[in-house]
């Protein structure tokens, strides 16, 4: 796999992160096009991503998989559970609280990552980076304010419960990023994501079955299956998988705050593909998010 090592050496991590944000930004568009239940969309996105990577992992990384220590394998499994919990709790939160509240809370994950990175990974988080993270989170809150004030997203019957689920989703996303940053220092990308995605798929399948979605797991038109496959290629392979690759080279706090660019990218794609014009809050908040990402990324210590 010398060609892959050569590609890694030639690829700037921040450029790869930029590509991944564009890729994950397509997720909301593909989800909007699909009529399947949310948990089913999440399930097949992860399943198809895993199926695309598994043959590659078995063929070229069999020894790496066998060489996984019990400790690293256990961490990867817990990471897969965290990713599944992030998907499940966030999607469920949308049933109980407003979209504005859910998105704002789930996108607070950079704050948890910053604290966890400093405490668990001994990463240096300087004042400039903290300021950039806070600016980006404020930007996300501003983007959500438009929907909250317009009443476009009505709160469910139990908004506090929904808000709590979104907050759990943020914590689970933070755990996913932190674990990835730790393991990617010693575990190759493909074996790592294959284990994580496989565990995530199994957990999401369990959730879908528990919700009574058994009948709805296969009864879909061909265009729906194409959308599931698109979610795997775009947000799955070029999105989350590239993000996991970058975690070997870029601080978890920087990767986490960069993910806040997803709502900005999704808004631009929605304008072009869905003819959904952003309101003034979305435009202003998007600009603040991008400013926060820039401040955080340029504030990284020991830049090469």
Secondary structure as UniProt FT lines:
FT   HELIX           2..10
FT   HELIX           13..33
FT   HELIX           38..60
FT   HELIX           62..67
FT   HELIX           70..93
FT   TURN            94..96
FT   HELIX           99..106
FT   TURN            107..108
FT   HELIX           109..120
FT   HELIX           127..150
FT   TURN            157..158
FT   HELIX           159..183
FT   TURN            184..186
FT   HELIX           189..210
FT   TURN            211..212
FT   HELIX           215..217
FT   HELIX           222..231
FT   HELIX           232..241
FT   HELIX           242..246
FT   TURN            247..249
FT   HELIX           252..258
FT   TURN            259..260
FT   HELIX           261..273
FT   HELIX           280..298
FT   TURN            301..302
//
